[in-house]
Every structure is written in structure tokens, then in C-alpha cells.
Amino acid sequence: MESQRGYQGPLEQLDACRWRIPRAYKPGMRVDGIIYANAELIERVRADPAPEQVANVACLPGIQVASLAMPDIHWGYGFCIGGVCATDPEEGGIISPGGVGYDINCGVRLVRSQIHWADLAPRLEALVGALFQAIPSGVGRGGRYRFPNVELRELMVEGPRALIARGLATERDIEFTEAHGRLEGADPGQVSEQALERGENQCGTLGAGNHFLEVQVVEHVADASAAQAFGLAEDMVCVMIHSGSRGLGYQVCDDALRALRGVPESYGIVLPDRQLACAPAGSPQGRAYIAAMRAAADFAWCNRQLLMWQTREVFAAVLGRSWQELGMELVYDVAHNIAKFEEHVVDGRRRRVWVHRKGATRAFPPGHPEIPAAYSAVGQPVLIPGDMGRASWVLAGQPGSMRQTFGSTCHGAGRLMSRTAAMRGASKRQISEELASRGVIARAASRRGLAEEQPGAYKDVNAVVDVVAEAGLSKKVARLRPVGVIKG
């Protein structure tokens, strides 16, 4: 961020949306780096050290085609936020916790309704207050659901399907969750007792940082046919939920990074940054991390399922109608901190590769077998949060993503300011009052939560979305404006 030295290396413009860090930039690079940005955003990118991380990732064994970064790129741990990297295990390809992140399967869930904004507006303040009271938010806070060891392990193997018997999920909820909320090969036996203890009472909690629950209104439909397929229409009330695997996932990542100390050297892997700690994907160490990461990912899908369920209950209580009568159905749930073993065409042939998406979203195109049949004609929904004061976007995956980015697109607006700088900039300001002046009611567990996440801390999501749309990675479907925000 602005507190760090910006990128000093080369950036060669390839076209209106892509910039290259040539392979010759630094010793050890196996492929080029490619950053998606327009002329406006690239100046922000240069001011951030994140492109150096793009170059570092290009040094990883087995990397295919290029080290990629989306227009919401900013500095992260090892990999930049917005980074995409595919590695082929048949060529010594690695798996790296830094390419997934600490918040494993942090992701976004969008719930639509049949509520029109004009009908909700008079009751918005009561609704936001009730949501804030009912849905646990804040650092380390637990919630009403407790899953002792055996039950927690079930969640980490089965994902939200395990919640159906408890009356906390429906078959339709599972159908419209990426990967049906379950990754094959998840093994809770690879998850430490400390991680399990942290997760016992955190399923169904929002957390802090950039996590949020927003009541939103569809203010513009950009593609009528896709919006109709997704069940979206102008003036419709929606809810967007952004959270992940909480303390359980953080601990899984932390444990893995400790376990991988010295492992790259034992396989003859030379890294430009120790934060890229990794292991060959097929090695015992690599398989252990993959199994634990998948378990944490399943937990995260359960977390967002329970957050949605509590949201449905609050809407029903405040509006006096069941959530079914209110039409509160899941549009889709997408992950954006995950590594998945996927089939892609590389150099003209189909290959199975490990696609790391660190602050990047899957964006599969029309006809892809892994998206719900209801969306097959228009592509996978892609959910792009903006900031508390402006807008978020619903996009649809396009064929260009498969040709260029291993089926990936951006995941949000991307930070402009570090959290420290945002806090400093919020001094003597009342962020909640500023949001109220924009028509947004905000409730937060702490003043810090609003200050760190103020709108000025983020890039303009419209500019970010413009890039991925012009590049053919995903197309615009609908823009949603926030009217009520719950923060940690």
C-alpha cells in the first residue's frame, strides 16, 4: 500500500487491459507475469509492491502459462491479493498456502428476494438493527451454533449438506453453492486440535476485517437475459454475505506454514520469498495441506450457509412473513481464497492443474458442466463486492476466462489504503454518519471496523469491473447499491 515502496520493475502494455512483467525481469522466473488493468488503474498498481509478488510467483515449479493478477491486485502474504496461479503436478507443480491465504474459502453469497425497495425502506432501520443483534460479528466472537468435535468433523467432510438434517439448509441451497459446498478429499484428521477448538462455536459468525453482511438494492440491470436467469430485477432487495472459515481456517494456514519450513529446500526448490513456502502437490506434505485446506473450505461453506439462514430468520421476524414467502433464495455462493484441481486446456491439450485463486473468483462460462443447469445458458454468477458506500456487481463468467485466466476473474474492488492508513484517515471523522448521508445505515461491532473499511480505502469497483468485462473474463449483469451494512 502507500506505506510501502511501490513496484520498480518493468510493466509492458500488451493491450488495453493487460500488462506484462517479462520473464527476463528477474532470475528464476519460469513464465511472464500478466496483470489486468486499464490505463487508470495501472498507476495505482505501480504504487503498490504487489507486482513484485506476481514476479515471485512466476518462479514456482510447475507454473503454467503466466503468473496472473486481476485488476483488484494489492499486496498480500506471499501471493498478491488478486493473484491466480496454475501448477501442473506432472511437471513438479507445487501447492502453496500463500496462494490460498489465511482465510481459506473466504467467499461471497448473494440472496435475492421478492421484496421491493419501496416496501422495505420504511422498516430498514429496524431490520438492520435486528440483523446486527442476531448475527455475531467482531474479532473472535462465537455464535449460537456449537459443533463439538465429531459434528465439526462431519461439517468439514460433508459441507452444508450436513446441515439439511438439522433443518438449516435446503437441497436448493446446496445446488446453488460452488462445488455444492463440498470438496472431495477433505480430511479433518489433517486439521489440528487447536484449529478444531477455534471452529467449534464460530460456524455462523461473520468475523471482522473486510467481512460484512449487506442489504442491497438492484439499481441497474446491464444484461436482461442473464439477470432474468439469476432471478434479479431492478428495485429488488438482496443480501450479500462475505465471510470465510474464521479462526479454523486461519489456524489451518498457520499450521501448514510452520509444517512447510525447510520443505522446499528438501525438494530442491529455490524460492525468491519465504512466504511462498510450498511443497510438490503430490508429496506427503502437499497432500496433507490439500486435505486440511479442503476441510476448512467445507467449513467456510457451512459458515456462510448458517449466516444466510440467520438472515432469513431475521427478515421473517421483522417483516412478518416466512422467508419462503419473501422469496429469499440463494442466487449463488462463490469462493475466492482457494486452490482447486481443475481441467483446463494448456498449450492445446487438456490437463489437470492446481488453480490457486487468492482474492480471485471462479468465472466459468456458459455451458460449463460445473455450474447449475439453470445458469448454463448465461454462465456462472460472479459476485463482486465493492465498498460500503458505493456499489457491488453481479457478473457472469465468459469464455475468455477459460482462454486467458484458468476460468478466473476479479473478486472485489481491491484495497487502496492499508488498514493502518485507513484508521489514520478516519481520525476525527464519523464514518457511520458519512455513510448515512449516502443513504446507508451501518452497524459495526467496533469503530475500527468501519474506519478500516471506509469507502475511500478501496478502488472504484466500477473501474475494476470495466477491465474484466472488456477483457472478456466476465460480463456485467447487475449493479447493486448498499442500503444497510453489518460489520465486525
C-alpha positions in Angstrom: 0.0 0.0 0.0 1.0 3.6 0.2 3.1 2.9 3.3 5.3 0.5 1.2 7.6 1.2 -1.6 5.9 0.8 -5.0 6.9 -1.5 -7.8 10.1 -0.5 -9.6 10.3 -3.2 -12.3 9.1 -3.3 -15.9 5.4 -3.2 -17.0 4.9 -3.6 -20.7 1.5 -2.8 -22.1 0.1 -5.7 -24.2 -3.3 -4.2 -24.9 -6.0 -2.0 -23.3 -6.4 -4.5 -20.4 -3.1 -6.4 -19.9 0.4 -5.5 -18.8 3.4 -7.9 -18.8 6.2 -8.4 -16.4 8.7 -10.1 -18.8 10.2 -13.4 -17.7 13.6 -11.9 -18.1 12.9 -9.4 -15.3 14.5 -11.5 -12.6 16.4 -14.8 -12.3 14.2 -17.8 -11.6 11.1 -16.6 -13.4 9.7 -19.5 -15.4 6.9 -17.6 -17.1 5.8 -14.0 -17.6 3.7 -12.1 -15.2 0.4 -10.7 -16.6 -1.6 -8.0 -14.7 -5.1 -7.0 -15.8 -5.6 -3.3 -15.6 -6.5 -0.2 -17.7 -4.5 3.0 -18.0 -6.2 4.5 -15.0 -5.7 1.5 -12.6 -2.2 0.7 -13.7 -0.9 3.8 -12.0 -2.4 2.5 -8.7 -0.8 -0.8 -9.4 2.7 0.8 -9.9 2.3 2.5 -6.5 1.9 -0.9 -4.8 4.7 -3.5 -4.3 2.2 -6.3 -5.3 3.6 -6.7 -8.9 6.9 -7.9 -7.3 4.8 -10.7 -5.8 3.5 -11.5 -9.3 7.1 -11.9 -10.5 8.0 -14.0 -7.5 5.1 -16.4 -8.1 6.3 -16.8 -11.7 9.3 -18.7 -10.1 7.2 -21.5 -8.7 7.9 -25.0 -10.1 5.3 -26.3 -12.5 3.6 -23.0 -13.1 1.7 -22.8 -16.4 1.3 -20.0 -19.0 1.8 -17.0 -16.7 1.6 -15.7 -13.2 -1.7 -13.7 -13.3 -3.2 -10.8 -11.3 -6.6 -9.3 -11.5 -7.3 -5.5 -11.5 -8.1 -5.6 -7.8 -4.5 -6.5 -7.1 -2.8 -5.4 -3.9 -0.1 -6.6 -1.5 -0.7 -9.9 0.3 1.1 -12.7 2.1 3.4 -14.4 -0.4 0.9 -14.1 -3.3 -0.7 -10.8 -4.1 -4.4 -10.4 -3.4 -5.9 -10.9 -6.9 -3.4 -13.5 -7.8 -4.1 -16.6 -10.0 -1.5 -19.3 -10.5 -2.0 -22.8 -12.1 0.6 -25.5 -11.5 0.8 -28.9 -13.2 1.7 -31.8 -10.8 3.1 -33.8 -13.7 5.8 -31.1 -14.1 6.6 -30.8 -10.4 3.8 -28.4 -9.8 3.5 -27.2 -6.2 0.7 -26.3 -3.8 1.3 -23.2 -1.7 -0.7 -22.0 1.3 0.3 -18.4 0.4 -1.6 -18.9 -2.9 -4.8 -19.6 -0.9 -4.5 -17.2 2.0 -5.1 -17.3 5.7 -8.9 -17.1 5.3 -9.4 -20.3 3.4 -12.5 -20.1 1.2 -13.3 -16.6 2.1 -16.2 -16.0 -0.3 -19.4 -14.3 -1.2 -23.1 -15.4 -1.1 -25.9 -13.5 -2.7 -29.5 -14.0 -1.6 -32.3 -12.5 -3.7 -35.9 -11.8 -2.6 -39.3 -10.8 -3.9 -39.2 -7.6 -1.7 -39.3 -4.3 -3.5 -37.2 -1.5 -2.1 -40.2 0.9 -1.6 -41.8 -1.7 0.7 -38.7 -2.3 2.8 -37.4 1.3 3.1 -39.7 2.3 6.0 -38.6 -0.7 8.0 -34.9 -0.7 7.0 -33.6 0.7 10.3 -35.5 -1.9 12.3 -34.2 -4.6 10.0 -30.6 -3.6 10.2 -30.8 -3.3 13.9 -32.3 -6.8 14.2 -29.6 -8.3 11.9 -26.9 -6.7 13.9 -28.3 -8.1 17.1 -28.9 -11.6 15.7 -25.8 -12.2 13.6 -22.5 -12.4 15.6 -19.8 -10.1 14.3 -16.4 -9.0 15.5 -12.9 -10.4 16.2 -13.1 -14.0 17.7 -16.7 -13.8 18.5 -18.7 -17.1 18.7 -22.3 -17.7 17.9 -25.4 -19.7 18.8 -24.4 -22.8 16.9 -21.9 -25.2 18.5 -20.4 -28.2 16.8 -18.4 -30.4 19.1 -15.5 -32.4 17.7 -17.5 -35.2 16.0 -20.1 -32.9 14.5 -17.5 -30.4 13.4 -15.6 -33.1 11.6 -18.9 -34.0 9.8 -19.2 -30.5 8.6 -15.7 -30.5 7.3 -16.3 -33.6 5.2 -19.9 -33.1 4.0 -20.1 -29.3 3.9 -23.5 -27.6 4.2 -25.3 -30.9 3.1 -24.7 -31.9 6.7 -27.0 -29.1 7.8 -30.0 -30.3 5.9 -30.9 -32.9 8.6 -30.7 -30.1 11.2 -33.2 -28.0 9.3 -30.6 -25.4 8.5 -30.2 -25.9 4.7 -32.3 -27.0 1.7 -31.4 -29.1 -1.3 -31.7 -25.9 -3.5 -29.2 -24.1 -1.2 -26.6 -26.9 -2.0 -27.3 -26.8 -5.7 -26.5 -23.1 -6.0 -23.3 -23.3 -4.0 -20.0 -23.6 -5.8 -18.8 -27.2 -5.8 -22.1 -28.0 -4.0 -20.2 -26.8 -0.9 -18.0 -29.8 -0.7 -14.5 -30.7 -1.9 -13.7 -34.4 -2.3 -10.7 -35.5 -0.3 -11.3 -33.2 2.7 -9.7 -34.8 5.8 -10.4 -33.4 9.3 -7.7 -35.8 10.5 -5.2 -33.3 9.0 -6.7 -30.4 11.0 -5.0 -29.6 14.3 -6.9 -29.8 17.6 -6.2 -26.1 18.0 -8.0 -25.3 14.7 -10.9 -27.5 15.7 -11.2 -25.7 19.1 -11.3 -22.4 17.3 -14.0 -23.5 14.9 -16.3 -25.2 17.5 -18.5 -22.1 18.0 -17.6 -19.9 15.0 -19.8 -21.5 12.3 -22.5 -19.0 11.6 -20.4 -15.9 12.6 -19.4 -13.0 10.4 -16.0 -12.1 11.9 -14.2 -8.9 11.3 -11.8 -7.2 8.8 -13.4 -6.9 5.4 -16.2 -9.4 6.2 -19.8 -8.0 6.0 -23.4 -8.6 5.6 -25.1 -6.0 3.3 -28.8 -5.3 2.5 -28.6 -4.2 -1.1 -31.0 -3.0 -3.9 -30.6 -3.8 -7.5 -30.2 -0.4 -9.1 -29.3 -1.2 -12.6 -29.6 -4.3 -14.9 -26.9 -4.4 -17.6 -27.8 -7.7 -19.2 -31.6 -8.5 -19.1 -31.3 -12.2 -20.1 -28.6 -13.1 -17.5 -30.4 -11.1 -14.8 -33.6 -13.0 -15.5 -31.8 -16.3 -15.3 -30.3 -15.2 -11.9 -33.7 -14.0 -10.8 -32.7 -10.4 -10.4 -34.7 -7.3 -11.3 -34.4 -3.6 -10.7 -35.6 -2.4 -7.2 -35.3 -5.9 -5.8 -33.9 -6.2 -2.3 -30.9 -8.6 -2.0 -28.5 -9.6 0.8 -24.8 -10.1 0.1 -22.7 -12.1 2.7 -18.9 -12.0 2.7 -17.1 -14.3 5.2 -14.9 -17.4 5.3 -13.5 -20.1 7.5 -12.9 -17.9 10.6 -10.3 -19.0 13.1 -10.4 -22.6 12.0 -9.1 -21.7 8.5 -6.6 -19.2 9.9 -5.2 -21.9 12.1 -5.0 -24.4 9.2 -2.9 -22.0 7.2 -0.7 -21.1 10.1 -0.1 -24.8 10.9 0.7 -25.5 7.3 3.2 -22.7 7.0 5.0 -24.0 10.1 5.0 -27.6 8.8 6.5 -26.4 5.4 9.5 -24.7 6.9 12.5 -26.2 5.2 10.4 -28.4 2.9 11.0 -26.5 -0.3 14.8 -26.9 0.1 14.4 -30.6 0.7 12.9 -30.9 -2.8 15.5 -28.6 -4.3 13.0 -25.7 -4.7 14.6 -22.3 -4.6 12.1 -19.5 -3.6 12.6 -15.7 -4.0 10.4 -15.2 -0.9 10.0 -17.5 2.0 6.3 -16.5 2.2 5.9 -18.7 -0.9 6.5 -21.8 1.2 5.2 -24.8 -0.7 5.6 -28.5 -1.5 5.1 -30.6 -4.6 1.3 -31.2 -4.8 1.8 -35.0 -4.8 4.2 -35.1 -1.9 3.2 -36.2 1.6 3.4 -32.6 2.8 1.5 -31.3 -0.2 -1.3 -33.9 0.2 -1.6 -33.1 3.9 -2.1 -29.4 3.3 -4.6 -30.1 0.5 -6.7 -32.3 2.7 -6.8 -29.8 5.5 -7.4 -26.9 3.2 -10.4 -28.7 1.7 -11.8 -29.4 5.2 -11.5 -25.7 6.0 -13.2 -24.8 2.7 -16.1 -27.1 3.5 -16.4 -25.4 7.0 -16.5 -22.0 5.3 -19.4 -23.0 3.1 -21.2 -24.2 6.2 -20.4 -20.8 7.9 -22.0 -18.8 5.0 -25.0 -21.2 4.9 -25.7 -20.5 8.6 -25.2 -16.8 8.1 -27.8 -16.9 5.4 -30.2 -19.0 7.5 -30.0 -16.5 10.3 -30.6 -13.7 7.8 -33.7 -15.4 6.6 -35.0 -15.8 10.1 -34.4 -12.1 10.9 -36.2 -11.0 7.7 -39.1 -13.3 8.5 -39.4 -11.9 12.1 -39.2 -8.2 11.1 -41.5 -8.4 8.0 -43.9 -11.0 9.5 -43.7 -13.4 6.6 -41.8 -16.7 6.2 -38.5 -16.5 4.2 -40.1 -18.7 1.6 -43.0 -16.2 1.2 -40.4 -13.4 0.9 -38.7 -15.4 -1.9 -35.3 -15.4 -0.1 -33.5 -17.8 -2.3 -29.7 -18.2 -2.9 -28.5 -16.8 -6.2 -25.1 -18.3 -5.8 -22.1 -18.7 -3.5 -18.5 -18.3 -4.8 -15.1 -18.9 -3.2 -12.2 -16.5 -3.7 -9.4 -17.9 -1.5 -9.0 -21.5 -2.6 -6.9 -24.0 -4.6 -8.8 -26.5 -6.8 -7.7 -29.3 -9.1 -9.3 -28.4 -12.4 -9.2 -29.4 -16.1 -8.0 -26.7 -18.4 -6.6 -26.5 -22.0 -2.9 -25.6 -21.7 -0.8 -25.4 -24.9 -3.5 -27.1 -26.9 -4.1 -30.1 -24.7 -6.4 -30.8 -21.7 -4.5 -31.0 -18.4 -5.4 -31.2 -14.7 -3.8 -28.3 -12.8 -3.9 -26.8 -9.4 -5.5 -23.4 -9.8 -4.7 -21.1 -6.9 -7.1 -18.2 -6.6 -6.0 -15.8 -3.9 -8.6 -13.0 -3.9 -9.8 -14.1 -7.3 -13.2 -15.6 -8.3 -14.0 -18.6 -10.5 -15.8 -17.4 -13.6 -16.9 -20.4 -15.7 -18.6 -19.7 -19.0 -22.0 -20.8 -20.4 -22.2 -24.5 -20.9 -19.6 -25.4 -18.4 -20.6 -28.7 -16.6 -19.8 -27.4 -13.1 -22.4 -24.6 -13.0 -26.1 -25.1 -12.2 -28.3 -26.1 -15.1 -30.4 -23.0 -14.6 -27.4 -20.8 -15.4 -25.9 -22.9 -18.2 -27.1 -20.6 -21.0 -25.6 -17.4 -19.4 -22.6 -18.5 -17.4 -21.7 -18.8 -13.7 -22.7 -15.9 -11.4 -19.7 -13.9 -10.2 -20.2 -11.8 -7.1 -18.0 -8.7 -6.8 -18.4 -6.7 -3.6 -17.4 -3.0 -3.9 -17.4 -0.9 -0.7 -19.9 0.2 1.9 -20.7 3.5 0.2 -20.9 2.8 -3.5 -21.9 -0.5 -5.2 -21.3 -4.2 -5.8 -21.7 -6.1 -9.0 -23.1 -9.4 -10.3 -21.2 -10.6 -13.3 -21.4 -13.8 -15.4 -18.4 -15.9 -16.5 -17.4 -15.7 -20.1 -15.3 -17.9 -22.5 -12.4 -15.5 -22.3 -11.7 -16.6 -18.7 -11.0 -20.2 -19.9 -8.7 -19.0 -22.6 -6.8 -16.4 -20.5 -7.0 -16.9 -16.8 -7.8 -20.5 -15.9 -11.5 -19.6 -15.5 -10.9 -16.7 -13.2 -11.8 -13.1 -12.7 -11.6 -10.4 -10.0 -13.1 -10.8 -6.5 -13.8 -7.2 -5.4 -12.7 -3.6 -5.6 -9.3 -4.1 -4.1 -7.7 -2.0 -1.3 -6.1 1.4 -2.0 -5.1 2.0 1.6 -3.7 -0.2 4.3 -5.8 -0.7 7.3 -3.4 1.5 9.3 -3.7 4.3 6.8 -7.5 4.0 6.7 -7.6 4.3 10.5 -5.4 7.3 10.4 -7.5 8.9 7.7 -10.7 8.3 9.7 -9.4 10.2 12.7 -11.9 12.8 13.9 -14.5 11.5 11.3 -17.7 9.7 11.9 -17.8 7.1 9.2 -21.3 5.9 10.2 -22.6 9.5 9.7 -20.9 9.8 6.3 -22.5 6.5 5.2 -25.9 7.7 6.4 -25.5 10.8 4.2 -25.2 8.4 1.3 -28.4 6.5 2.4 -26.6 3.6 4.1 -27.4 2.5 7.6 -24.2 0.9 9.1 -23.8 -1.1 12.3 -20.4 -2.4 13.5 -19.0 -4.2 16.5 -16.3 -1.6 16.7 -15.5 1.9 15.4 -12.3 0.3 13.9 -14.4 -2.0 11.7 -16.0 1.0 9.9 -12.8 3.1 9.8 -10.7 0.3 8.2 -13.4 -0.4 5.7 -14.4 3.1 4.7 -15.2 3.6 1.0 -12.0 5.6 0.4 -9.9 2.6 1.4 -10.9 0.9 -1.8 -10.6 1.3 -5.5 -13.8 2.1 -7.5 -15.4 -1.2 -8.2 -16.9 0.1 -11.4 -13.4 0.6 -12.8 -12.3 -2.8 -11.8 -15.3 -4.5 -13.3 -14.8 -2.5 -16.5 -11.5 -4.2 -17.0 -12.6 -7.8 -16.6 -15.6 -7.1 -18.8 -13.5 -5.5 -21.6 -11.0 -8.4 -21.4 -13.8 -10.9 -21.9 -13.4 -12.6 -18.5 -16.9 -11.9 -17.3 -19.8 -9.7 -18.3 -21.8 -7.2 -16.4 -25.2 -8.4 -15.3 -26.5 -6.1 -12.5 -25.2 -3.4 -10.1 -26.4 -3.4 -6.5 -26.2 -0.4 -4.1 -25.9 -0.9 -0.3 -28.6 0.4 2.0 -27.7 -1.5 5.2 -24.4 -2.8 6.4 -23.3 -5.1 9.3 -19.6 -5.1 10.0 -17.3 -6.6 12.6 
